[in-house]
Amino acid sequence: MNAQTAAAFDDDRTLFFRPVLAQAATTAAVDVAPVDVREIGAFGAINPVIAAANPLLMMVPTLRTAAAPSDVPTLRHRLIEMLKDFDTQCVQQGLPDDQRHIARYALCTVIDEAIQMTPWGGTANWAQQSLLIHFFRESWGGEKFFQILDKMAETPSRFVSLLELFYVCLSLGFMGRFQLQDAAGRQAVADLRERLYVLARQGRAQPERVLSGKWAGVQVEARRFQGFGLVGLITAGIALAALALYAVYWFRLADTVSGLELQALSLPKVEVTAAAKAPAPKPRLAQLLASDIQAGQVQVKDLALESTVTVLGETLFESGAAQPSTRAEPLLQRVAQALDQLEGQVVVAGHTDNTPTRTLRFASNFELSKERAENVRRLLAASMKAPERLSAEGRGDTEPVAPNTSAEGKAQNRRVEITLRVPSATN
């Protein structure tokens, strides 16, 4: 955790709670319901942190479902500026520094996940230039988001504004470390969200219910009709203000980021319909290997139907050797553990530069690349639960990624690529 975000959490006390998985739940029951614009606006009416974060929060559903923008760097710059604006507003509101950093950490993490889970998020290499890296020099917050939440839950009265912000983040579909757990993960987040609502309510002096936590039945009061006019007017006013604020920020983005389609932001329909079958999970090795990416040991490219981990030959092998060095074994074990968490076939491909091999053992670059790929496959298999998913191929110097006219280019071409193909791409 970044020193700024950890400042408020400098002890080792027992964590307050963990999500509890339901014994039986259907996909339709455990999907995290999106927050309505009026709900975010209602929370913003009593929570200045959420009010300041409104423009960013309302972009999350749009980013998650949008087509690829024509100018990703411009989108990234605009998001960075919006986060700076948010930070400035928090300073003006007198929010303590530790809470300000926590709020910004959460927003960076949620927006990064929304983008990285899109097909274009992988091709744009967002993991290597994420908002979290820009502001906190961290590559993935999917675990620490929940660690911070656990610590705040110990003193809900102190962190009530942030607990409500984290509630909205979960309601917008943030999954973090639960992303790869399918239905069980969605249920865990849904349970956590319900507990978080109760915590936030306990942390406020006024037990007014702002968001629909969906945890208790409606209690009908005898004089409900007499009070409906005032409550209805207040709710309508908040909804109109939130919609106007969203419209302003949407049109500010529309002139620089094309292809983003506005997601319908209406109240959830009450009709119960069968949930559509979830698509096969997209490989996201960049998240699982974020620390190795940051250390420069691997490169990861996530596409819609496959992920490729590239390890340079100098990282894996001693000069002229075909067997990975002992120093490379921990790295390959981490790659194997990441592959174990995702479904699909894995192809290990060896590549060389165009310098002819002149040894008694290897008659050609193809044979050298095949031997290296097989040895890497063998080490990966030793650490995987289903080694039969692995295969090895030698491709010699037939697929260069850089010109073989310089030492640097040759070094880039001497590599091993480990490609995970999701089931829909291999059937």
DRENDO-1510 file (C-alpha; in Angstrom, 1 decimal, always signed):
<recs>
REC; n; res; u; v; w
REC; 1; MET; +0.0; +0.0; +0.0 .
REC; 2; ASN; +1.2; +3.5; -0.8 .
REC; 3; ALA; +2.5; +5.4; +2.3 .
REC; 4; GLN; -0.2; +8.0; +1.8 .
REC; 5; THR; -3.0; +5.5; +1.8 .
REC; 6; ALA; -1.5; +3.6; +4.7 .
REC; 7; ALA; -1.0; +6.6; +7.0 .
REC; 8; ALA; -4.4; +6.1; +8.7 .
REC; 9; PHE; -3.9; +2.3; +9.1 .
REC; 10; ASP; -0.6; +1.9; +11.0 .
REC; 11; ASP; -1.6; -0.9; +13.3 .
REC; 12; ASP; -2.2; -4.6; +13.0 .
REC; 13; ARG; -5.6; -5.0; +14.6 .
REC; 14; THR; -7.9; -7.8; +13.6 .
REC; 15; LEU; -9.9; -6.9; +10.5 .
REC; 16; PHE; -13.5; -6.0; +11.1 .
REC; 17; PHE; -15.3; -8.3; +8.6 .
REC; 18; ARG; -15.0; -10.4; +5.5 .
REC; 19; PRO; -17.6; -11.1; +2.9 .
REC; 20; VAL; -19.6; -14.3; +3.6 .
REC; 21; LEU; -20.6; -16.4; +0.6 .
REC; 22; ALA; -24.3; -17.4; +0.3 .
REC; 23; GLN; -25.0; -21.1; +0.3 .
REC; 24; ALA; -27.2; -21.0; -2.8 .
REC; 25; ALA; -27.8; -18.1; -5.2 .
REC; 26; THR; -28.6; -17.8; -8.8 .
REC; 27; THR; -26.6; -15.6; -11.2 .
REC; 28; ALA; -29.6; -13.2; -11.4 .
REC; 29; ALA; -29.6; -12.9; -7.6 .
REC; 30; VAL; -26.0; -12.1; -7.1 .
REC; 31; ASP; -25.3; -9.6; -9.9 .
REC; 32; VAL; -24.4; -6.2; -8.4 .
REC; 33; ALA; -27.1; -3.8; -9.2 .
REC; 34; PRO; -26.0; -0.6; -10.8 .
REC; 35; VAL; -26.5; +2.6; -8.9 .
REC; 36; ASP; -29.1; +5.0; -10.4 .
REC; 37; VAL; -28.2; +8.6; -11.1 .
REC; 38; ARG; -30.7; +9.7; -8.5 .
REC; 39; GLU; -29.2; +7.4; -5.9 .
REC; 40; ILE; -25.7; +8.8; -6.4 .
REC; 41; GLY; -27.2; +12.3; -6.4 .
REC; 42; ALA; -29.0; +11.6; -3.1 .
REC; 43; PHE; -25.8; +10.3; -1.5 .
REC; 44; GLY; -24.0; +13.4; -2.8 .
REC; 45; ALA; -26.6; +15.6; -1.0 .
REC; 46; ILE; -25.4; +14.5; +2.4 .
REC; 47; ASN; -21.8; +13.4; +1.4 .
REC; 48; PRO; -19.5; +16.1; +0.0 .
REC; 49; VAL; -16.9; +13.5; -1.0 .
REC; 50; ILE; -19.4; +11.7; -3.3 .
REC; 51; ALA; -20.7; +15.0; -4.5 .
REC; 52; ALA; -17.1; +15.9; -5.6 .
REC; 53; ALA; -16.6; +12.4; -7.1 .
REC; 54; ASN; -20.0; +12.4; -9.0 .
REC; 55; PRO; -18.5; +13.2; -12.5 .
REC; 56; LEU; -16.0; +10.4; -12.2 .
REC; 57; LEU; -18.5; +7.9; -10.7 .
REC; 58; MET; -21.0; +8.5; -13.4 .
REC; 59; MET; -18.4; +7.7; -16.1 .
REC; 60; VAL; -17.7; +4.2; -14.8 .
REC; 61; PRO; -20.8; +2.5; -16.4 .
REC; 62; THR; -20.1; +4.3; -19.7 .
REC; 63; LEU; -16.4; +3.4; -19.8 .
REC; 64; ARG; -17.2; -0.3; -19.0 .
REC; 65; THR; -19.5; -0.7; -22.0 .
REC; 66; ALA; -18.1; +1.8; -24.5 .
REC; 67; ALA; -16.4; +1.2; -27.8 .
REC; 68; ALA; -12.7; +2.0; -28.1 .
REC; 69; PRO; -12.0; +5.7; -27.9 .
REC; 70; SER; -10.2; +7.2; -30.9 .
REC; 71; ASP; -7.6; +8.9; -28.6 .
REC; 72; VAL; -6.8; +6.9; -25.4 .
REC; 73; PRO; -4.0; +9.3; -24.3 .
REC; 74; THR; -6.5; +12.2; -24.3 .
REC; 75; LEU; -9.0; +10.1; -22.3 .
REC; 76; ARG; -6.3; +9.3; -19.8 .
REC; 77; HIS; -5.3; +13.0; -19.6 .
REC; 78; ARG; -8.9; +14.1; -19.0 .
REC; 79; LEU; -9.4; +11.5; -16.3 .
REC; 80; ILE; -6.2; +12.6; -14.5 .
REC; 81; GLU; -7.4; +16.2; -14.7 .
REC; 82; MET; -10.8; +15.2; -13.3 .
REC; 83; LEU; -9.1; +13.4; -10.4 .
REC; 84; LYS; -7.0; +16.5; -9.7 .
REC; 85; ASP; -10.2; +18.6; -9.6 .
REC; 86; PHE; -11.7; +16.1; -7.2 .
REC; 87; ASP; -8.6; +16.3; -5.0 .
REC; 88; THR; -8.9; +20.1; -5.0 .
REC; 89; GLN; -12.5; +20.0; -3.9 .
REC; 90; CYS; -11.6; +17.7; -1.1 .
REC; 91; VAL; -9.0; +20.1; +0.1 .
REC; 92; GLN; -11.4; +22.9; +0.0 .
REC; 93; GLN; -13.9; +20.9; +2.0 .
REC; 94; GLY; -11.3; +20.3; +4.7 .
REC; 95; LEU; -11.2; +16.5; +4.2 .
REC; 96; PRO; -8.2; +15.1; +6.1 .
REC; 97; ASP; -5.2; +14.2; +4.0 .
REC; 98; ASP; -5.3; +10.5; +4.7 .
REC; 99; GLN; -9.0; +10.3; +3.8 .
REC; 100; ARG; -8.4; +12.4; +0.6 .
REC; 101; HIS; -5.7; +10.0; -0.5 .
REC; 102; ILE; -7.9; +7.0; +0.3 .
REC; 103; ALA; -10.8; +8.4; -1.8 .
REC; 104; ARG; -8.6; +9.1; -4.7 .
REC; 105; TYR; -7.0; +5.6; -4.5 .
REC; 106; ALA; -10.5; +4.1; -4.6 .
REC; 107; LEU; -11.5; +6.1; -7.6 .
REC; 108; CYS; -8.3; +5.3; -9.5 .
REC; 109; THR; -8.8; +1.6; -8.8 .
REC; 110; VAL; -12.4; +1.5; -9.9 .
REC; 111; ILE; -11.9; +3.4; -13.1 .
REC; 112; ASP; -8.8; +1.4; -14.0 .
REC; 113; GLU; -10.7; -1.9; -13.5 .
REC; 114; ALA; -13.6; -0.6; -15.7 .
REC; 115; ILE; -11.2; +0.2; -18.5 .
REC; 116; GLN; -9.0; -2.9; -18.2 .
REC; 117; MET; -12.0; -5.2; -18.4 .
REC; 118; THR; -12.9; -3.8; -21.9 .
REC; 119; PRO; -11.4; -5.3; -25.1 .
REC; 120; TRP; -9.7; -2.1; -25.9 .
REC; 121; GLY; -8.3; -1.7; -22.4 .
REC; 122; GLY; -5.9; -4.5; -23.1 .
REC; 123; THR; -4.8; -3.4; -26.5 .
REC; 124; ALA; -4.2; +0.2; -25.2 .
REC; 125; ASN; -1.8; -1.1; -22.6 .
REC; 126; TRP; -3.8; +0.6; -19.8 .
REC; 127; ALA; -2.2; -1.6; -17.2 .
REC; 128; GLN; +1.2; -0.1; -17.9 .
REC; 129; GLN; -0.1; +3.5; -17.7 .
REC; 130; SER; -3.0; +3.3; -15.3 .
REC; 131; LEU; -4.4; +6.0; -13.1 .
REC; 132; LEU; -3.1; +4.1; -10.1 .
REC; 133; ILE; +0.4; +4.1; -11.5 .
REC; 134; HIS; +0.2; +7.8; -12.2 .
REC; 135; PHE; -0.9; +8.9; -8.8 .
REC; 136; PHE; +0.4; +6.1; -6.4 .
REC; 137; ARG; +3.1; +4.2; -8.4 .
REC; 138; GLU; +1.0; +1.0; -7.8 .
REC; 139; SER; -0.2; -1.2; -10.7 .
REC; 140; TRP; -3.3; -2.9; -9.2 .
REC; 141; GLY; -5.5; -2.0; -6.3 .
REC; 142; GLY; -8.0; -4.8; -6.5 .
REC; 143; GLU; -6.7; -6.3; -3.2 .
REC; 144; LYS; -5.8; -3.2; -1.3 .
REC; 145; PHE; -9.2; -1.6; -1.9 .
REC; 146; PHE; -10.7; -4.3; +0.3 .
REC; 147; GLN; -7.9; -4.1; +2.9 .
REC; 148; ILE; -8.4; -0.4; +3.3 .
REC; 149; LEU; -12.2; -1.0; +3.5 .
REC; 150; ASP; -11.6; -3.5; +6.3 .
REC; 151; LYS; -9.5; -1.1; +8.3 .
REC; 152; MET; -12.1; +1.8; +7.9 .
REC; 153; ALA; -14.8; -0.6; +9.1 .
REC; 154; GLU; -13.2; -0.6; +12.5 .
REC; 155; THR; -14.1; +3.0; +13.1 .
REC; 156; PRO; -17.1; +3.7; +10.9 .
REC; 157; SER; -18.0; +7.0; +12.5 .
REC; 158; ARG; -14.6; +8.4; +11.5 .
REC; 159; PHE; -14.7; +7.2; +7.9 .
REC; 160; VAL; -18.5; +7.3; +7.2 .
REC; 161; SER; -18.0; +9.5; +4.1 .
REC; 162; LEU; -15.5; +7.1; +2.6 .
REC; 163; LEU; -17.6; +4.0; +3.6 .
REC; 164; GLU; -20.4; +5.5; +1.5 .
REC; 165; LEU; -18.0; +6.2; -1.4 .
REC; 166; PHE; -16.8; +2.6; -1.3 .
REC; 167; TYR; -20.5; +1.5; -1.2 .
REC; 168; VAL; -21.1; +3.4; -4.4 .
REC; 169; CYS; -18.0; +1.9; -6.0 .
REC; 170; LEU; -19.2; -1.6; -5.3 .
REC; 171; SER; -22.7; -0.7; -6.5 .
REC; 172; LEU; -21.2; +0.5; -9.8 .
REC; 173; GLY; -19.9; -3.1; -10.3 .
REC; 174; PHE; -16.3; -2.9; -8.9 .
REC; 175; MET; -15.1; -6.5; -8.2 .
REC; 176; GLY; -11.3; -6.2; -7.6 .
REC; 177; ARG; -9.9; -9.5; -6.2 .
REC; 178; PHE; -13.3; -11.2; -6.6 .
REC; 179; GLN; -13.3; -10.6; -10.4 .
REC; 180; LEU; -12.2; -14.2; -11.2 .
REC; 181; GLN; -14.6; -16.0; -8.9 .
REC; 182; ASP; -17.6; -15.8; -11.1 .
REC; 183; ALA; -20.9; -16.3; -9.3 .
REC; 184; ALA; -19.2; -16.8; -5.9 .
REC; 185; GLY; -17.3; -13.5; -6.3 .
REC; 186; ARG; -20.5; -11.6; -7.3 .
REC; 187; GLN; -22.2; -13.0; -4.2 .
REC; 188; ALA; -19.3; -12.0; -2.0 .
REC; 189; VAL; -19.4; -8.5; -3.3 .
REC; 190; ALA; -23.2; -8.3; -2.9 .
REC; 191; ASP; -22.9; -9.5; +0.8 .
REC; 192; LEU; -20.2; -7.1; +1.5 .
REC; 193; ARG; -22.2; -4.3; +0.0 .
REC; 194; GLU; -25.1; -5.0; +2.3 .
REC; 195; ARG; -22.8; -5.0; +5.4 .
REC; 196; LEU; -21.2; -1.8; +4.2 .
REC; 197; TYR; -24.6; -0.1; +3.9 .
REC; 198; VAL; -25.4; -1.0; +7.5 .
REC; 199; LEU; -21.9; +0.2; +8.7 .
REC; 200; ALA; -22.3; +3.5; +6.9 .
REC; 201; ARG; -25.8; +4.0; +8.4 .
REC; 202; GLN; -24.4; +3.3; +11.9 .
REC; 203; GLY; -21.6; +5.8; +11.3 .
REC; 204; ARG; -24.1; +8.7; +10.7 .
REC; 205; ALA; -25.9; +10.4; +13.5 .
REC; 206; GLN; -29.1; +10.5; +11.3 .
REC; 207; PRO; -30.2; +7.0; +10.3 .
REC; 208; GLU; -31.8; +8.2; +7.1 .
REC; 209; ARG; -31.9; +5.7; +4.3 .
REC; 210; VAL; -30.5; +7.3; +1.2 .
REC; 211; LEU; -29.7; +4.4; -1.1 .
REC; 212; SER; -31.7; +1.2; -1.6 .
REC; 213; GLY; -29.7; -1.4; +0.2 .
REC; 214; LYS; -32.3; -4.0; -0.6 .
REC; 215; TRP; -31.8; -5.6; +2.8 .
REC; 216; ALA; -35.2; -5.1; +4.5 .
REC; 217; GLY; -38.8; -4.8; +3.6 .
REC; 218; VAL; -40.6; -1.4; +3.2 .
REC; 219; GLN; -42.2; -0.2; +6.5 .
REC; 220; VAL; -45.5; +1.6; +5.6 .
REC; 221; GLU; -46.2; +4.5; +7.9 .
REC; 222; ALA; -49.8; +5.4; +8.8 .
REC; 223; ARG; -49.3; +9.0; +7.7 .
REC; 224; ARG; -47.1; +8.3; +4.7 .
REC; 225; PHE; -49.3; +10.2; +2.2 .
REC; 226; GLN; -49.1; +13.4; +4.1 .
REC; 227; GLY; -45.3; +13.5; +4.0 .
REC; 228; PHE; -44.9; +12.3; +0.4 .
REC; 229; GLY; -45.1; +15.7; -1.2 .
REC; 230; LEU; -42.0; +17.1; +0.6 .
REC; 231; VAL; -40.0; +13.9; +0.2 .
REC; 232; GLY; -40.9; +13.7; -3.5 .
REC; 233; LEU; -39.9; +17.2; -4.2 .
REC; 234; ILE; -36.6; +16.8; -2.5 .
REC; 235; THR; -35.8; +13.6; -4.4 .
REC; 236; ALA; -36.9; +15.1; -7.7 .
REC; 237; GLY; -34.7; +18.1; -7.1 .
REC; 238; ILE; -31.7; +16.0; -6.3 .
REC; 239; ALA; -32.3; +13.8; -9.4 .
REC; 240; LEU; -32.5; +16.8; -11.7 .
REC; 241; ALA; -29.3; +18.3; -10.2 .
REC; 242; ALA; -27.4; +15.0; -10.7 .
REC; 243; LEU; -28.7; +14.6; -14.2 .
REC; 244; ALA; -27.6; +18.2; -15.1 .
REC; 245; LEU; -24.1; +17.6; -13.6 .
REC; 246; TYR; -23.7; +14.4; -15.5 .
REC; 247; ALA; -24.8; +16.1; -18.8 .
REC; 248; VAL; -22.2; +18.8; -18.4 .
REC; 249; TYR; -19.3; +16.4; -17.9 .
REC; 250; TRP; -20.5; +14.1; -20.7 .
REC; 251; PHE; -20.5; +16.9; -23.2 .
REC; 252; ARG; -17.1; +18.0; -22.1 .
REC; 253; LEU; -15.8; +14.6; -22.9 .
REC; 254; ALA; -17.7; +14.1; -26.1 .
REC; 255; ASP; -15.5; +16.4; -28.2 .
REC; 256; THR; -12.3; +14.5; -27.4 .
REC; 257; VAL; -13.3; +10.9; -26.9 .
REC; 258; SER; -15.3; +9.4; -29.7 .
REC; 259; GLY; -17.0; +6.0; -29.6 .
REC; 260; LEU; -18.2; +6.2; -26.0 .
REC; 261; GLU; -21.8; +5.4; -25.9 .
REC; 262; LEU; -24.0; +6.7; -23.1 .
REC; 263; GLN; -25.4; +3.9; -21.0 .
REC; 264; ALA; -29.0; +4.2; -20.0 .
REC; 265; LEU; -29.1; +5.5; -16.4 .
REC; 266; SER; -32.6; +4.7; -15.2 .
REC; 267; LEU; -34.2; +3.0; -12.3 .
REC; 268; PRO; -33.8; -0.8; -12.3 .
REC; 269; LYS; -36.9; -2.5; -13.8 .
REC; 270; VAL; -38.9; -4.4; -11.2 .
REC; 271; GLU; -39.8; -7.2; -13.6 .
REC; 272; VAL; -37.8; -10.4; -12.8 .
REC; 273; THR; -36.2; -11.8; -15.9 .
REC; 274; ALA; -33.8; -14.7; -16.4 .
REC; 275; ALA; -30.2; -13.6; -16.4 .
REC; 276; ALA; -28.4; -14.0; -19.7 .
REC; 277; LYS; -25.6; -16.5; -19.7 .
REC; 278; ALA; -22.4; -14.7; -18.8 .
REC; 279; PRO; -19.7; -14.6; -21.5 .
REC; 280; ALA; -16.5; -16.5; -21.1 .
REC; 281; PRO; -14.2; -14.5; -18.8 .
REC; 282; LYS; -11.6; -12.5; -20.7 .
REC; 283; PRO; -8.0; -13.3; -19.8 .
REC; 284; ARG; -6.5; -10.6; -17.6 .
REC; 285; LEU; -3.0; -11.8; -16.9 .
REC; 286; ALA; -1.8; -8.2; -16.7 .
REC; 287; GLN; -3.6; -7.8; -13.4 .
REC; 288; LEU; -2.2; -11.0; -12.0 .
REC; 289; LEU; +1.4; -10.3; -13.0 .
REC; 290; ALA; +1.3; -6.6; -12.3 .
REC; 291; SER; +4.3; -6.6; -9.9 .
REC; 292; ASP; +6.4; -8.5; -12.5 .
REC; 293; ILE; +5.3; -6.0; -15.2 .
REC; 294; GLN; +6.3; -3.1; -13.0 .
REC; 295; ALA; +9.7; -4.8; -12.3 .
REC; 296; GLY; +10.3; -5.1; -16.0 .
REC; 297; GLN; +10.6; -8.9; -15.9 .
REC; 298; VAL; +7.7; -9.6; -18.3 .
REC; 299; GLN; +5.5; -7.9; -20.8 .
REC; 300; VAL; +1.8; -8.8; -20.9 .
REC; 301; LYS; -0.6; -8.0; -23.7 .
REC; 302; ASP; -4.3; -8.7; -23.0 .
REC; 303; LEU; -6.6; -9.0; -26.0 .
REC; 304; ALA; -10.3; -9.9; -26.1 .
REC; 305; LEU; -9.7; -13.7; -26.7 .
REC; 306; GLU; -6.1; -14.2; -25.5 .
REC; 307; SER; -3.3; -12.9; -23.3 .
REC; 308; THR; +0.4; -13.2; -24.1 .
REC; 309; VAL; +3.2; -13.1; -21.6 .
REC; 310; THR; +6.5; -12.2; -23.2 .
REC; 311; VAL; +9.8; -13.0; -21.3 .
REC; 312; LEU; +13.1; -12.0; -22.9 .
REC; 313; GLY; +15.7; -14.6; -23.4 .
REC; 314; GLU; +18.2; -12.8; -21.3 .
REC; 315; THR; +15.7; -13.0; -18.4 .
REC; 316; LEU; +15.3; -16.8; -18.8 .
REC; 317; PHE; +18.5; -18.2; -20.1 .
REC; 318; GLU; +22.2; -17.9; -19.8 .
REC; 319; SER; +24.0; -17.1; -23.0 .
REC; 320; GLY; +23.6; -20.0; -25.5 .
REC; 321; ALA; +21.7; -22.2; -23.0 .
REC; 322; ALA; +18.4; -23.9; -23.6 .
REC; 323; GLN; +17.5; -24.7; -20.0 .
REC; 324; PRO; +16.1; -21.7; -18.0 .
REC; 325; SER; +18.4; -20.5; -15.2 .
REC; 326; THR; +17.7; -21.1; -11.6 .
REC; 327; ARG; +17.1; -17.4; -11.1 .
REC; 328; ALA; +14.2; -17.5; -13.6 .
REC; 329; GLU; +12.4; -20.3; -11.8 .
REC; 330; PRO; +10.5; -18.1; -9.3 .
REC; 331; LEU; +9.3; -15.9; -12.1 .
REC; 332; LEU; +8.0; -19.0; -14.1 .
REC; 333; GLN; +6.3; -20.2; -10.9 .
REC; 334; ARG; +4.4; -16.9; -10.6 .
REC; 335; VAL; +3.4; -17.1; -14.2 .
REC; 336; ALA; +2.1; -20.7; -13.7 .
REC; 337; GLN; +0.1; -19.6; -10.6 .
REC; 338; ALA; -1.5; -16.8; -12.7 .
REC; 339; LEU; -2.4; -19.2; -15.5 .
REC; 340; ASP; -3.9; -21.6; -12.9 .
REC; 341; GLN; -6.5; -18.9; -12.1 .
REC; 342; LEU; -7.8; -18.6; -15.7 .
REC; 343; GLU; -9.3; -21.2; -18.1 .
REC; 344; GLY; -8.0; -22.0; -21.6 .
REC; 345; GLN; -5.2; -23.7; -23.5 .
REC; 346; VAL; -1.6; -22.3; -23.1 .
REC; 347; VAL; +0.9; -22.3; -25.9 .
REC; 348; VAL; +4.6; -21.8; -25.1 .
REC; 349; ALA; +6.5; -20.5; -28.1 .
REC; 350; GLY; +10.2; -20.0; -28.4 .
REC; 351; HIS; +11.7; -17.4; -30.7 .
REC; 352; THR; +15.3; -16.5; -31.7 .
REC; 353; ASP; +17.0; -13.7; -33.6 .
REC; 354; ASN; +18.4; -14.4; -37.1 .
REC; 355; THR; +21.9; -15.2; -36.1 .
REC; 356; PRO; +22.6; -18.8; -37.3 .
REC; 357; THR; +23.1; -21.3; -34.5 .
REC; 358; ARG; +26.5; -23.0; -34.9 .
REC; 359; THR; +26.5; -25.8; -32.3 .
REC; 360; LEU; +26.7; -29.6; -32.4 .
REC; 361; ARG; +23.5; -29.8; -30.3 .
REC; 362; PHE; +21.3; -27.4; -32.3 .
REC; 363; ALA; +21.4; -27.6; -36.1 .
REC; 364; SER; +19.2; -24.6; -36.5 .
REC; 365; ASN; +17.5; -21.7; -34.7 .
REC; 366; PHE; +14.2; -23.6; -35.0 .
REC; 367; GLU; +15.6; -26.5; -32.9 .
REC; 368; LEU; +17.0; -24.1; -30.3 .
REC; 369; SER; +13.7; -22.3; -30.0 .
REC; 370; LYS; +11.8; -25.6; -29.7 .
REC; 371; GLU; +14.1; -26.8; -27.0 .
REC; 372; ARG; +13.8; -23.6; -25.0 .
REC; 373; ALA; +10.0; -23.6; -25.3 .
REC; 374; GLU; +9.8; -27.2; -24.2 .
REC; 375; ASN; +11.9; -26.6; -21.1 .
REC; 376; VAL; +9.8; -23.6; -20.1 .
REC; 377; ARG; +6.7; -25.7; -20.6 .
REC; 378; ARG; +8.1; -28.3; -18.4 .
REC; 379; LEU; +8.8; -25.8; -15.6 .
REC; 380; LEU; +5.4; -24.3; -15.9 .
REC; 381; ALA; +3.7; -27.7; -15.8 .
REC; 382; ALA; +5.5; -28.6; -12.5 .
REC; 383; SER; +3.6; -25.7; -10.8 .
REC; 384; MET; +0.2; -26.0; -12.5 .
REC; 385; LYS; -2.8; -28.0; -11.5 .
REC; 386; ALA; -3.7; -29.0; -15.1 .
REC; 387; PRO; -0.4; -29.3; -17.0 .
REC; 388; GLU; -2.1; -30.9; -19.9 .
REC; 389; ARG; -3.3; -27.5; -20.9 .
REC; 390; LEU; +0.3; -26.7; -22.0 .
REC; 391; SER; +1.9; -27.2; -25.3 .
REC; 392; ALA; +5.3; -26.0; -26.7 .
REC; 393; GLU; +6.3; -24.8; -30.2 .
REC; 394; GLY; +9.5; -23.6; -31.8 .
REC; 395; ARG; +9.3; -20.8; -34.2 .
REC; 396; GLY; +12.9; -19.9; -34.8 .
REC; 397; ASP; +13.5; -16.4; -36.3 .
REC; 398; THR; +10.3; -16.4; -38.3 .
REC; 399; GLU; +8.3; -13.9; -36.2 .
REC; 400; PRO; +10.6; -11.0; -35.2 .
REC; 401; VAL; +9.2; -8.2; -33.2 .
REC; 402; ALA; +12.1; -5.8; -34.0 .
REC; 403; PRO; +14.6; -5.4; -36.7 .
REC; 404; ASN; +17.6; -7.8; -36.5 .
REC; 405; THR; +19.9; -5.0; -37.5 .
REC; 406; SER; +21.0; -4.0; -34.0 .
REC; 407; ALA; +22.0; -5.7; -30.7 .
REC; 408; GLU; +18.9; -4.2; -29.1 .
REC; 409; GLY; +16.6; -5.5; -31.8 .
REC; 410; LYS; +18.1; -9.0; -31.6 .
REC; 411; ALA; +17.7; -9.0; -27.9 .
REC; 412; GLN; +13.9; -8.3; -28.3 .
REC; 413; ASN; +13.6; -11.1; -30.8 .
REC; 414; ARG; +15.2; -13.7; -28.4 .
REC; 415; ARG; +12.2; -14.4; -26.3 .
REC; 416; VAL; +9.6; -16.9; -25.1 .
REC; 417; GLU; +5.9; -16.1; -25.5 .
REC; 418; ILE; +3.3; -17.8; -23.2 .
REC; 419; THR; -0.2; -17.3; -24.8 .
REC; 420; LEU; -3.4; -18.1; -22.9 .
REC; 421; ARG; -6.4; -18.7; -25.2 .
REC; 422; VAL; -9.8; -18.6; -23.7 .
REC; 423; PRO; -12.2; -21.5; -24.4 .
REC; 424; SER; -14.3; -19.5; -26.9 .
REC; 425; ALA; -11.1; -19.0; -29.0 .
REC; 426; THR; -10.1; -22.7; -28.9 .
REC; 427; ASN; -13.4; -24.4; -29.5 .
</recs>
